[in-house]
Amino acid sequence: MTTLEPGLYIVATPIGNLGDITLRAIETLKSVAAVACEDTRVTGKLLHHLGVKQKLVRFDDHADAAAHERLLGMAAVEAVALVSDAGMPLISDPGYRLVRLARERGVAVTVVPGACAAVSAVALSGLPSDRFLFAGFLPPKDKARRDVLAELAGVPASLVFYETAPRLGDALAAIGDVLAGREVAVARELTKLHEECRTGTAEALAAHYAAHPPRGEIVVVVAPPGETVASAEDADALLRAELAHAKPSQAAAAVARATGLDRKMLYARALELK
């Protein structure tokens, strides 16, 4: 067993297949004095599978200042691991305040990287990966969800979201309206036996998953502006869809964001279609 220096060790855990765990992560989990985790039952099952007996300390979204102080006090004198239920800690999971405080107080922080659902989905999607923006979970309420999508519509990068199975249909409907015409990928069951990555329009994907309700955690990747629609016929179809609930100027702006086509040209065409 490796002797570790005192500090906080950010350790990635599997996102699906238990084989996702790295050799370094296993050795680190064996060698620390304690493991801080979101759910002791989830992490306990993983450690049992790995044959590791370890002290577990609960540290989740509801951790208060006392919990932060307790872990920082431990990490100042011994090695403490921080894990999430699955994947890379701090990526849409609790922990960044703890890491920030540790760095401010001179407590050593070390990362033990590994599986990450967001990065895995980008690689699997076939959508542009030279630049992407991870935006976590979309809001559950429709207006807030659409507001976030509208805010991100002009970002010249693929957009990556986490989503739950029950909310996937609503999320795809909003993406289809606000980011009309863009190619979308839905990745689920990542690294598991039934791993799936399905691509198409948001409308087509929404129809598929309405007929085949998904299970498990989901990553949605949306292509950057201008990646999918270029033809006049496609632009007209998108304008007609937007004009059903928006003014010509708003419709033109939405389609311009989605396609990269000239907004003035689209506005003129929207007036004709109206």
C-alpha positions in Angstrom: 0.0 0.0 0.0 1.3 3.4 -1.0 2.1 6.0 1.7 0.4 9.2 0.8 1.3 12.7 1.9 -1.5 14.6 3.8 -4.0 16.4 1.6 -7.2 16.2 -0.4 -7.2 13.6 -3.2 -9.9 14.2 -5.9 -10.6 10.6 -7.2 -12.7 9.7 -10.2 -14.9 6.7 -10.0 -16.7 4.6 -12.7 -19.6 6.1 -14.6 -21.1 2.7 -15.6 -18.7 -0.1 -16.1 -16.8 -0.9 -13.0 -13.7 -1.4 -15.1 -13.6 2.4 -15.6 -11.7 2.7 -12.4 -8.0 3.4 -12.8 -5.2 1.5 -11.1 -4.0 4.8 -9.5 -7.5 5.4 -8.1 -7.7 2.0 -6.5 -4.3 2.4 -4.9 -5.3 5.9 -3.7 -8.6 4.7 -2.2 -6.7 1.9 -0.3 -4.1 4.4 1.0 -6.1 7.3 2.3 -7.3 7.7 5.9 -10.9 8.3 4.8 -13.1 8.7 1.8 -15.6 11.7 1.6 -18.5 10.7 -0.6 -22.0 11.8 -1.6 -23.8 8.6 -0.6 -22.0 6.1 1.7 -24.1 3.2 0.3 -23.1 3.9 -3.3 -19.4 4.3 -2.5 -19.5 1.4 0.0 -20.7 -0.9 -2.9 -17.8 0.2 -5.1 -15.2 -0.3 -2.3 -16.6 -3.7 -1.6 -16.3 -4.6 -5.2 -12.6 -3.4 -5.2 -11.9 -5.3 -1.9 -11.2 -2.0 -0.1 -12.1 -1.4 3.5 -12.2 2.3 4.2 -13.7 4.9 6.6 -16.5 6.7 4.8 -17.5 10.3 5.5 -20.7 11.7 4.0 -20.2 14.9 2.0 -23.0 16.0 -0.3 -24.8 19.1 -1.6 -26.1 19.8 1.8 -22.7 19.8 3.6 -22.5 22.7 5.9 -19.6 24.8 7.1 -18.9 22.4 9.9 -18.5 19.5 7.4 -16.1 21.5 5.3 -14.0 22.4 8.4 -14.0 18.7 9.6 -12.7 17.5 6.2 -10.1 20.3 5.9 -8.9 19.5 9.4 -8.4 15.8 8.5 -6.8 16.6 5.1 -4.3 18.9 6.9 -2.7 16.0 8.8 -3.6 12.9 6.7 -4.7 11.8 3.2 -8.4 12.2 2.5 -10.1 11.2 -0.8 -13.1 13.0 -2.3 -15.3 11.0 -4.6 -18.7 11.4 -6.2 -21.3 8.7 -6.8 -20.0 8.3 -10.4 -17.4 10.0 -12.6 -15.1 12.9 -12.0 -15.8 14.8 -8.7 -16.9 18.5 -8.9 -18.2 18.1 -12.5 -21.8 19.1 -11.7 -21.2 17.5 -8.3 -20.4 19.0 -4.8 -16.9 19.8 -3.8 -15.6 23.0 -5.4 -16.0 25.0 -2.2 -14.0 22.4 -0.3 -11.2 22.4 -2.9 -11.2 26.2 -3.0 -10.9 26.4 0.8 -8.2 23.7 0.9 -6.1 25.7 -1.7 -6.6 29.0 0.2 -5.4 27.3 3.5 -2.4 25.6 1.9 -3.8 22.1 2.2 -2.3 20.0 -0.7 -4.9 19.1 -3.4 -4.2 16.3 -5.9 -6.3 15.0 -8.7 -6.6 11.3 -9.7 -8.5 11.6 -13.0 -10.7 9.1 -14.7 -14.1 8.6 -16.3 -16.3 11.7 -17.0 -19.8 11.3 -18.6 -19.6 14.7 -20.3 -16.3 14.1 -22.0 -17.2 10.6 -22.9 -20.4 11.8 -24.6 -18.6 14.4 -26.6 -16.2 11.8 -27.9 -19.0 9.4 -28.7 -21.4 11.9 -30.4 -19.4 12.7 -33.5 -20.2 16.4 -33.1 -17.5 19.0 -33.2 -15.2 18.5 -30.2 -12.5 21.1 -30.7 -14.6 23.5 -28.6 -17.4 22.6 -26.3 -19.2 24.2 -23.3 -20.4 22.0 -20.4 -23.5 23.6 -18.9 -24.5 21.0 -16.3 -28.2 20.3 -15.8 -30.8 22.4 -17.6 -33.4 24.0 -15.2 -36.5 21.8 -14.6 -39.0 24.7 -15.3 -39.7 25.3 -19.0 -39.2 29.1 -19.0 -36.0 28.9 -17.1 -34.8 26.1 -19.4 -35.6 28.1 -22.5 -33.9 31.2 -21.1 -30.7 29.2 -20.5 -30.8 27.8 -24.0 -31.3 31.3 -25.5 -28.4 32.6 -23.5 -26.2 29.9 -24.9 -27.5 30.0 -28.5 -24.7 32.2 -29.8 -21.8 30.3 -28.2 -19.6 29.0 -31.1 -19.2 25.5 -29.6 -21.0 22.3 -29.0 -23.2 22.5 -25.9 -23.2 19.6 -23.4 -25.9 19.1 -20.8 -26.7 16.5 -18.2 -30.4 15.4 -18.1 -32.6 13.0 -16.2 -34.7 10.4 -18.1 -38.1 11.9 -17.0 -37.1 15.4 -18.2 -35.5 14.4 -21.5 -38.6 14.9 -23.6 -39.2 18.4 -22.3 -35.5 19.3 -22.7 -35.5 18.1 -26.4 -38.7 20.1 -27.1 -37.0 23.2 -25.8 -33.8 22.5 -27.7 -35.8 22.0 -30.9 -37.5 25.4 -30.4 -34.7 27.5 -29.2 -31.8 25.9 -31.1 -33.8 24.9 -34.1 -32.1 22.9 -36.8 -29.0 21.8 -34.9 -27.9 18.2 -34.8 -28.4 16.7 -31.3 -26.8 13.6 -29.7 -28.4 11.7 -26.8 -25.9 9.5 -24.9 -27.0 7.1 -22.2 -25.9 4.1 -20.3 -22.3 5.2 -21.0 -19.7 2.4 -20.7 -22.4 -0.1 -19.8 -23.5 -3.1 -21.8 -26.3 -1.2 -23.5 -24.5 2.0 -24.2 -26.3 4.1 -26.7 -25.6 7.3 -28.6 -28.4 8.4 -30.9 -28.2 11.5 -33.1 -30.6 13.5 -35.2 -32.9 16.5 -34.8 -34.3 17.3 -31.4 -37.8 16.6 -32.8 -36.9 13.2 -34.1 -35.1 12.2 -30.9 -38.1 13.5 -28.8 -40.4 11.2 -30.9 -38.1 8.2 -30.5 -37.8 8.6 -26.7 -41.5 9.2 -26.3 -42.0 5.8 -27.9 -39.1 4.2 -26.1 -38.8 5.8 -22.6 -35.2 6.0 -21.6 -33.7 4.9 -18.3 -30.5 6.0 -16.5 -28.6 9.2 -16.6 -28.3 11.0 -19.9 -25.9 13.4 -21.6 -27.2 15.7 -24.4 -24.8 17.2 -26.9 -26.0 20.0 -29.2 -24.0 21.0 -32.3 -22.6 24.6 -32.6 -24.5 27.2 -34.6 -24.3 26.8 -38.4 -23.3 23.1 -38.3 -26.4 21.5 -39.8 -28.7 23.7 -41.8 -27.7 25.5 -45.0 -30.3 24.9 -47.6 -33.1 27.4 -48.4 -35.6 24.6 -48.0 -34.4 23.8 -44.5 -34.3 27.4 -43.6 -37.9 27.9 -44.7 -39.0 24.9 -42.7 -37.3 26.4 -39.6 -38.8 29.8 -40.2 -42.3 28.4 -40.5 -41.9 26.5 -37.3 -40.7 29.7 -35.5 -43.4 31.9 -37.1 -46.0 29.6 -35.5 -45.2 31.3 -32.2 -42.9 34.2 -32.8 -42.8 37.5 -34.7 -40.8 37.6 -38.0 -37.9 39.4 -36.4 -37.8 36.9 -33.5 -38.1 34.0 -36.0 -35.2 35.3 -38.1 -33.0 35.8 -35.1 -33.7 32.2 -33.8 -33.0 30.6 -37.2 -29.9 32.8 -37.7 -28.5 31.5 -34.4 -29.2 27.9 -35.3 -27.9 28.0 -38.9 -25.4 30.8 -39.2 -27.4 32.2 -42.1 -27.7 35.9 -42.6 -30.3 37.4 -40.3 -31.4 40.2 -42.7 -32.0 37.6 -45.4 -33.9 35.4 -43.1 -36.0 38.4 -41.9 -37.0 39.2 -45.4 -37.9 35.6 -46.1 -39.9 35.5 -42.8 -41.9 38.4 -43.9 -42.7 36.7 -47.2 -43.7 33.5 -45.4 -45.8 35.3 -42.9 
